[in-house]
Amino acid sequence: EAGVTQSPTHLIKTRGQQATLRCSPISGHTSVYWYQQALGLGLQFLLWYDEGEERNRGNFPPRFSGRQFPNYSSELNVNALELEDSALYLCASSLVGLVSNQPQHFGDGTRLSIL
Amino acid sequence: EDQVTQSPEALRLQEGESSSLNCSYTVSGLRGLFWYRQDPGKGPEFLFTLYSAGEEKEKERLKATLTKKESFLHITAPKPEDSATYLCAVQAGYGGATNKLIFGTGTLLAVQP
């Protein structure tokens, strides 16, 4: 069974540009989560989507946004990129999103570098 | 505020030398505690979920335990391939609006042959 897949693996942008990151969940999973892992910091929760709806967002500015498509895949958009946005962006998926304590399974991330 | 603290930050062991990693947490209403393993350049790999105090889970050389305030990941007779960063995360609160995981900063384990 295929795991969570993310693309691209690496992305290099300059300040002020926009970045789009993509994620395909494990087959049968309806919930998709996005996390940021900056160098030296722990994973920080960004966004949670389930059944096409944004269910929860972490303490990030509005220029971090995303969406979930009918096939449950998701994309994360980051506008007006800043140097501190350089990080590994991880996507995770889980079964039965609402009222759930099911484990989240992660992809290998997109490394976003801002020059 | 919900918080997860892991110790030690780094641990170096000789092959076969057993030890434990600690994860202490302060949360309102624990729904689950999760252990992950992360190798360099990779995403976290799910290991265990623990839901209530007294619960234990085992997988090969790893055993996870849970109390009301902390969790331990015991590593018995480790091998060099066990070298990785081990992450602890909690899911807290009630209701579907809180499915996010709150992560600790991890323990970097190095096992020398």
Interface residues (C-beta under 8 A of the other chain):
Chain A: V4 S31 Y33 Y35 L41 G42 L43 Q44 F45 W48 R55 N56 G58 L90 A92 S94 G97 L98 V99 S100 N101 P103 Q104 H105 F106 G107 D108 G109
Chain B: R31 G32 F34 Y36 G41 K42 G43 P44 E45 F46 T49 Y51 L87 A89 Q91 G95 G96 A97 T98 N99 K100 L101 I102 F103 G104 T105 G106
